[in-house]
Amino acid sequence: MAAAATCGTGTGSTGSVVAAASKNNVTSFQRRGPRVSGTDSGCSRLLSIAGTRPSVRNGQLLVSTGLPALDQLLGGGLAVGTVLLIEEDKYNIYSPLLFKYFLAEGIVSGHTLLVASAKEDPADILQELPAPLLDDNCKKDFDEDVCNHETPESNIKMKIAWRYQLLPKMEAGPVSSSRFGHYYDVSKRIPQELIEASKWHGFFLPEKISSTLNVESCSLTHGYLKLLQFIQNIIYEEGFDGSNPQKKQKNILRIGIQSLGSPLWGDDICCTENSDNSHGLTKFLFVLRGLLRASLSACIITMPTHLIQNKAIIARVRNLSDIVVGLESFIGSEKETNPLYKDFHGLIHIRQIPRLNNLICDVSDVKDLAFKLKRKLFTIERLHLPPDLSDTVSRSSKQDLAESAKLLGPGCGMMAGGKKHLDF
């Protein structure tokens, strides 16, 4: 009887809550449940920030990298509070494009920028950002760029490569159903009025560093310490940390750091294998991630990892980054003359993608990726075997193609096991 009375009392109280909630068209679960992103006010709070959207996988707030194809590879975009590490190509030709795409997307989306460099003045970097392709001009310019670079082989559907038809297509061109992220014309510069209307902060190392600064106690170089202090001040003073609510509408801080770890930053990891300050860069990344995790900010860093002598430092740097993307240019390598890569300018390696709300690291299902720079667009595509395998191709060339396909891994050319020709 006691149990029945208790049950009856609980039912009555629940009924009163439901009745009261029904008057306001709110269910008892929504009234009493915790506030989570993706439902009611939580979702509207996330979507109220311009240029962002919640991830469909884990609800994490995302911003675009400025390159829709890269957003697709990273699971929808760059998560707020994370670090994207771009491993520069050998001659640093293509990695600055990804860096500028990220900053240009911030200007178009109305985000606040923080540009740090030890080589170029941030004001000069902003002047070199690509121009956005908006509305109808986007589709028109993209189609024009594709038509100008089409080859006779690309107009013929490869019936022989039947397995490629089963793979999902990369988002190379504008898609009308997706309004997240924009496309940019690398042959034009961003309009000056957009730069003047944006809010940005510049950190130029030669202007910030002081010869009287003593940083021996924290084992950080002058440049790293000054940059951390600069980032921390911007986050706290402008309310990106959340502890001091912003009076205006919430915004995102986009942080771009150019060629971190180079000798221009006062670090010697690129000069010697046994560096005296080998932990300076890793400590900087550790503190930076702590600042990002508790703020509405996202960071992209370019780094000349091919110049770092100690491979153990490279491994630690990758572990301290959330996303790692490597660019491998064909310039100056034997791949530049290899027929297998004739339609591309380099390879892109997705070395690590973030472990957000997961116990294990997510692994991309796309392994063989290549990029090419057209007249107006920088595109990322799946690397495929060339269709030109006629009798005009010499036997030695076919053998070279087969050997090159083996080096690509199990993704591309996995069935090319013949020694004299490619066996599809």
Salt bridges, closest charged atoms under 4 A:
GLU87 OE2 - ARG318 NE 2.68
GLU87 OE1 - ARG351 NE 2.80
GLU105 OE2 - HIS182 ND1 3.06
GLU128 OE1 - LYS100 NZ 3.05
ASP141 OD1 - LYS376 NZ 3.67
ASP143 OD1 - LYS139 NZ 3.94
GLU144 OE2 - ARG375 NH2 3.34
GLU144 OE1 - LYS376 NZ 3.71
ASP145 OD1 - HIS149 ND1 3.35
GLU238 OE1 - LYS199 NZ 3.45
GLU238 OE2 - HIS201 NE2 2.63
ASP322 OD1 - ARG289 NH2 3.10
ASP322 OD1 - ARG293 NH2 2.57
GLU328 OE2 - LYS335 NZ 2.80
GLU328 OE1 - HIS349 NE2 2.87
ASP362 OD2 - ARG57 NH2 2.61
GLU381 OE2 - LYS372 NZ 3.55
GLU403 OE2 - LYS406 NZ 3.85
